[in-house]
């Protein structure tokens, strides 16, 4: 049982970086005084896509650790699509977030900082999903 908690702790450390990056993007988004509805829509769209990808990676990690040690989720494993298929979808989601972030207008310093942090979070998540997709499991 101790190995289970050690693996869960290791998985949470792996998830800490993308969680921190998305939270940083969220805080910087909140700090900006947006001038148009288009800017607000673009910022919220990027954050929604990043949060969606982050939730999938965290839930997938928890399911993988629990399944490996307890074996209680075999039915979920049979129902869920293959990890590489999920990774392809999430790489596309991250690419969409990066594309939308690139369309955000460059404004004052706060807007640039928010946009930069959104791009950093999107790039990190895309790389993480590419690593998951290349995993042989």
N, C-alpha and C positions, 0 to 999 in steps of 0.2 A: 504494500500500500504506500510505502514511503517513496518508491520509485514513481508512482503516479503523481504525487505532489511535486516531486523534483521535475518531472517532465512538464507538468502544468506551469510551474514557475519559469522554466526555460522558454516555454511557449509565450508566456506573458511578457518576458523580456524581449522576445522577437517582435511582439505586437506593440511594445511601448514606443518605439520610434515612429511608426506610422500614426499612432494615436496622438503622440506629441505634435507631429507635423500638421495633422488636420486640426487639432485644437489651436495651434498657433495661427493657422490660416483663419480659423473662425474668429479668434480674438482680434486679429488685424482687420478682418472684414467689419467687425463691430466698431472698431475705432474710427473708421472712415465716415465722414459726413458726405454721403452720396448726393449728387446734384440732379441726376435724372433717373427715371424709372428703368431705363434700359440698363444703366450701370448696376442698379439693384438686382434686376432680373439676371444679368450675366453672373454677378457674384454669387447669388443664391443658387443658380444652376450649377456652377462649378462646385460649390460646397456640397450640394445634394449628391452629385455624382461621386465626389470623394468620400463622403460619408457612406454611401451605398457600397462602394468597393471596400472600404474599411470594415464595415459590418460583416461582409461576406468573408473576408480574410480572418477576422477574429472568430466568427462562428465556425468556420471550417477548421481552424486550428484547435478549437475546443472539442469539436466532434472527433477529430483525428486522435487527439490524446485520450479522450474517454473511450473511444472504440478500441484503441490499441491495448488499453489496460483492463477495461471492464468487459469489452465485447458485447455490451448491451445495445449497441446501435447498428447491428448487422442489417436490420431491415431498412434503416435510413440509408446505409451504404448501397443497398440493392436498388432503392428507389431513386436516389440522387444520381445526377449525371456524373460522368468521369471527371476527375479533378482537372484534366487538361481542357475539357470543354468549358468548365466554369472559368478557368484561367483565361481562355480566349475571349470570353464575354467581358471579363473584368479588365483585361488589357484594352479592349475597345472602349469600355467606359472611361478608363483613365485617359486614353487618347482623346476622347470627346471632351473631357474636362480640360485637357491641355489646349485643345483647339478653341474652346469657348474662352478660356483665360487669355489666349492670345488676341481675342477680339475685344477684350476690355480696353477702353480708352485709357491712354496714359494721362494722368492728371497730376495732382499734387504728390507730395512725398508719401502720404498715407496710402493713397491708391496704388502707387508703385510697390510699396512694401507688402500690401495685401495681395496684389497680383503675383509678386515674386514668391510669397509663401505658398500660394495656391499652386503655382507651377512646381515648386519644390516637392510639395506633398504628392501631386499627381505623378511626377517623375519617379519618386521613390516607390509609390504603390505600383506603377507600371513595371518597374524593375523587379519588385518582389513577385508580382504575378508571372513575369517571364521566368523567374527562377522556379516558381511552383510548376509552371507548365513544362519546364525541361526536366523536372524530377521524374525518375523512373517509377515511382510508386503510383 
